[in-house]
Amino acid sequence: ESFKDNLPVWSKIIERLPVTIQLNIYSILLVYLVAIPLGIYSASQRNTVGDQITTVAAFILFAVPTVWAATMALVFICGGDFFYLFPPGGLNSIDYEPDWPLWRKFNDTAWHLFLPVVLLSYGGFAGLSRYMRAGMLEVLGQDYVQVARAKGLLERVVIMKHVLRNSLIPLVTMLAALLPALIGGSVIIETIFSIPGLGQLGYESVRARDYPTVMALYSVSAVLTLIGILISDLLLSVVDPRIAFGRRQT
């Protein structure tokens, strides 16, 4: 039971877990949807102006602290002192009604989650895009890629069919570390934007010295880390055909 309000810790976690999972699933999808095309573009257009611009932008985004970016977003585009483009917090509007049409509920939730998801994701896709670029440049120098080009295949076919799959192996492996990293980052985002998830619960529990809740949250984080490792291993067997071949051999 919680030291703070004597409620069962598990019930408090179950209540907030879907919010954090939803936030992190959207963030992971955004990270990979941006990182993979950006890495492909940078590798295929190596040393061009576009590659240099994306490289500089990625390093800048990777270096910007999440807490500073979220605070600046509140001040400038969340109705602080300048513009009111996104709500400053919460998951739903003040006038939210359960009997709203489905499309209106979706629009309202998307409006509230868009900025937190972007702020939670920009460091991830900035870093992964560089890993994707480095992986593709390494694969582009392999002999079988040169053979494919010598056969007269289009450059687009060479990249998408022969280079991309092997370049995805490092990114799939990094998924195991990305999931717990996003959960740790959601503590800042959920606290600043008043999102009732596990991150906000953990921050409030630490401040209140609610040790049972903190220990339970560490356990949940450990389980989610193991799930991330398992998903990474399963996807790695799909991306890397050598693993499936070795399994058949044994």
C-alpha positions as CSV (number, residue, x, y, z in Angstrom):
1,E,0.0,0.0,0.0
2,S,1.1,3.5,-0.7
3,F,2.5,5.6,2.2
4,K,0.9,8.7,0.7
5,D,-2.8,7.8,0.5
6,N,-2.9,4.1,1.7
7,L,-4.3,3.0,-1.7
8,P,-3.0,-0.2,-3.3
9,V,0.0,0.6,-5.4
10,W,-0.9,-1.8,-8.1
11,S,-4.3,-0.1,-8.7
12,K,-2.5,3.3,-9.0
13,I,-0.1,1.8,-11.6
14,I,-2.9,0.1,-13.6
15,E,-4.8,3.3,-13.7
16,R,-1.8,5.3,-15.2
17,L,0.0,2.6,-17.2
18,P,-2.1,2.9,-20.4
19,V,-1.3,6.6,-20.7
20,T,2.5,6.0,-20.5
21,I,2.3,3.0,-22.9
22,Q,0.2,5.1,-25.4
23,L,2.7,8.0,-25.2
24,N,5.7,5.8,-25.7
25,I,4.2,3.7,-28.5
26,Y,3.5,6.9,-30.5
27,S,7.0,8.2,-29.7
28,I,8.7,5.0,-30.9
29,L,6.7,5.0,-34.1
30,L,7.6,8.6,-34.7
31,V,11.3,8.0,-33.9
32,Y,11.6,5.2,-36.5
33,L,9.4,6.8,-39.1
34,V,11.6,9.8,-39.1
35,A,15.0,8.3,-38.4
36,I,15.0,5.6,-41.2
37,P,14.1,7.9,-44.1
38,L,16.4,10.6,-42.8
39,G,19.3,8.2,-42.5
40,I,18.6,6.8,-46.0
41,Y,18.6,10.3,-47.5
42,S,21.8,11.3,-45.7
43,A,23.7,8.1,-46.7
44,S,22.5,8.2,-50.3
45,Q,23.3,11.9,-50.6
46,R,26.6,11.8,-48.8
47,N,28.6,15.0,-48.4
48,T,25.9,17.1,-50.2
49,V,24.4,20.2,-48.8
50,G,21.3,18.3,-47.7
51,D,23.4,15.7,-45.9
52,Q,25.3,18.5,-44.1
53,I,22.1,20.3,-43.1
54,T,20.5,17.1,-41.7
55,T,23.7,16.2,-39.8
56,V,24.0,19.6,-38.1
57,A,20.2,19.6,-37.3
58,A,20.5,16.1,-35.9
59,F,23.4,17.0,-33.6
60,I,21.6,20.2,-32.4
61,L,18.4,18.3,-31.6
62,F,20.4,15.5,-29.9
63,A,22.1,18.1,-27.7
64,V,19.0,20.1,-26.7
65,P,17.8,19.0,-23.2
66,T,14.2,17.8,-23.0
67,V,13.4,19.9,-19.9
68,W,14.5,23.1,-21.6
69,A,12.7,22.3,-24.9
70,A,9.5,21.5,-23.0
71,T,9.7,24.7,-20.9
72,M,10.3,26.8,-24.0
73,A,7.4,25.2,-25.7
74,L,5.1,26.1,-22.8
75,V,6.3,29.7,-22.9
76,F,6.2,30.3,-26.7
77,I,3.4,28.0,-28.2
78,C,1.3,26.8,-25.3
79,G,-0.3,30.1,-24.3
80,G,2.5,31.3,-22.0
81,D,3.5,34.7,-23.4
82,F,3.2,34.4,-27.2
83,F,1.1,31.9,-29.1
84,Y,-1.6,29.3,-28.1
85,L,-1.1,26.6,-30.7
86,F,-1.2,23.6,-28.3
87,P,-2.7,23.0,-24.8
88,P,-0.3,23.5,-21.9
89,G,-1.2,20.1,-20.3
90,G,-3.6,17.2,-19.7
91,L,-5.0,14.6,-22.0
92,N,-8.3,16.2,-22.8
93,S,-9.9,19.7,-23.0
94,I,-11.8,21.2,-20.1
95,D,-15.1,20.9,-21.8
96,Y,-14.5,17.2,-22.8
97,E,-17.7,15.1,-22.8
98,P,-17.8,11.3,-22.9
99,D,-20.6,11.4,-25.4
100,W,-18.6,13.3,-28.0
101,P,-18.4,11.6,-31.5
102,L,-15.4,9.4,-32.0
103,W,-13.7,11.8,-34.4
104,R,-14.0,14.7,-32.0
105,K,-12.5,12.6,-29.2
106,F,-9.6,11.6,-31.5
107,N,-8.9,15.1,-32.5
108,D,-8.9,16.4,-29.0
109,T,-6.6,13.7,-27.7
110,A,-4.2,14.1,-30.7
111,W,-4.1,17.9,-30.1
112,H,-3.1,17.3,-26.5
113,L,-0.6,14.5,-27.2
114,F,1.1,15.9,-30.4
115,L,3.6,18.3,-28.6
116,P,4.5,15.8,-25.8
117,V,5.2,13.1,-28.3
118,V,7.4,15.3,-30.5
119,L,9.3,16.5,-27.5
120,L,9.8,13.0,-26.2
121,S,10.9,11.8,-29.6
122,Y,13.2,14.4,-31.2
123,G,16.4,13.2,-29.4
124,G,15.7,9.6,-30.4
125,F,15.2,10.2,-34.1
126,A,18.1,12.6,-34.2
127,G,20.5,9.9,-32.8
128,L,19.0,7.0,-34.6
129,S,19.2,8.8,-38.0
130,R,22.9,9.1,-37.5
131,Y,23.2,5.4,-36.7
132,M,21.1,4.6,-39.8
133,R,23.4,6.8,-41.9
134,A,26.6,5.1,-40.5
135,G,25.1,1.6,-41.0
136,M,24.1,2.3,-44.6
137,L,27.5,3.8,-45.5
138,E,29.2,0.7,-44.1
139,V,26.9,-1.6,-46.1
140,L,27.3,0.5,-49.3
141,G,31.0,-0.4,-49.3
142,Q,30.3,-4.2,-49.4
143,D,31.2,-6.3,-52.4
144,Y,27.7,-7.5,-53.0
145,V,26.4,-3.9,-53.4
146,Q,29.1,-3.3,-56.0
147,V,28.0,-6.5,-57.8
148,A,24.4,-5.3,-57.8
149,R,25.4,-2.0,-59.3
150,A,27.5,-3.7,-61.9
151,K,24.5,-5.8,-62.9
152,G,22.8,-2.6,-63.9
153,L,20.3,-2.3,-61.2
154,L,18.8,1.1,-60.4
155,E,20.3,2.9,-57.4
156,R,16.9,3.0,-55.8
157,V,16.6,-0.8,-56.1
158,V,20.1,-1.3,-54.8
159,I,19.4,0.8,-51.7
160,M,15.9,-0.4,-50.9
161,K,16.4,-4.1,-51.7
162,H,20.1,-4.9,-50.9
163,V,21.3,-2.2,-48.5
164,L,18.3,-1.2,-46.3
165,R,17.7,-4.6,-44.7
166,N,21.2,-5.1,-43.4
167,S,21.4,-1.4,-42.3
168,L,18.3,-2.0,-40.1
169,I,20.1,-4.5,-37.9
170,P,21.8,-1.9,-35.5
171,L,18.5,0.0,-35.2
172,V,16.5,-3.1,-34.3
173,T,19.2,-3.9,-31.7
174,M,18.9,-0.4,-30.2
175,L,15.2,-0.8,-29.7
176,A,16.0,-2.7,-26.5
177,A,17.6,0.4,-25.0
178,L,15.2,2.9,-26.6
179,L,12.1,1.7,-24.8
180,P,13.4,2.2,-21.2
181,A,15.1,5.4,-22.3
182,L,11.7,6.8,-23.4
183,I,10.1,5.7,-20.2
184,G,12.8,7.6,-18.3
185,G,12.2,10.7,-20.5
186,S,8.5,10.5,-20.0
187,V,9.0,11.5,-16.4
188,I,10.0,15.0,-17.5
189,I,7.3,15.3,-20.2
190,E,4.5,14.0,-18.1
191,T,5.4,16.2,-15.2
192,I,5.8,19.4,-17.2
193,F,2.6,18.8,-19.2
194,S,0.6,17.4,-16.3
195,I,0.0,14.0,-18.1
196,P,-1.3,11.4,-15.6
197,G,1.1,8.6,-16.5
198,L,3.7,6.6,-14.7
199,G,6.3,9.3,-15.1
200,Q,4.2,11.9,-13.2
201,L,3.3,9.2,-10.6
202,G,7.0,8.4,-10.1
203,Y,7.9,12.1,-9.7
204,E,5.1,12.7,-7.1
205,S,6.1,9.5,-5.3
206,V,9.7,10.5,-5.0
207,R,8.8,13.9,-3.6
208,A,6.4,12.3,-1.1
209,R,8.9,9.6,-0.2
210,D,6.4,7.0,-1.1
211,Y,8.8,4.1,-1.1
212,P,6.4,1.2,-2.0
213,T,5.2,3.1,-5.1
214,V,8.7,3.9,-6.1
215,M,9.8,0.3,-5.8
216,A,6.8,-0.9,-7.8
217,L,7.6,1.6,-10.5
218,Y,11.1,0.3,-10.7
219,S,9.8,-3.2,-11.1
220,V,7.4,-2.1,-13.9
221,S,10.3,-0.4,-15.6
222,A,12.4,-3.5,-15.4
223,V,9.6,-5.6,-16.9
224,L,9.2,-3.1,-19.7
225,T,12.9,-3.2,-20.3
226,L,12.8,-7.0,-20.6
227,I,9.9,-6.7,-23.0
228,G,11.9,-4.3,-25.1
229,I,14.8,-6.8,-25.3
230,L,12.4,-9.6,-26.3
231,I,10.8,-7.5,-29.0
232,S,14.3,-6.5,-30.3
233,D,15.4,-10.1,-30.4
234,L,12.3,-11.2,-32.3
235,L,12.5,-8.4,-34.8
236,L,16.3,-9.1,-35.3
237,S,15.4,-12.7,-36.4
238,V,13.1,-11.2,-39.0
239,V,15.6,-8.6,-40.3
240,D,18.7,-10.7,-40.2
241,P,18.2,-13.9,-42.3
242,R,21.4,-15.4,-40.9
243,I,19.7,-15.9,-37.5
244,A,16.8,-17.9,-39.1
245,F,19.3,-19.9,-41.1
246,G,21.3,-20.8,-38.0
247,R,18.1,-21.8,-36.2
248,R,17.2,-24.2,-39.1
249,Q,20.7,-25.6,-39.1
250,T,20.5,-26.5,-35.3
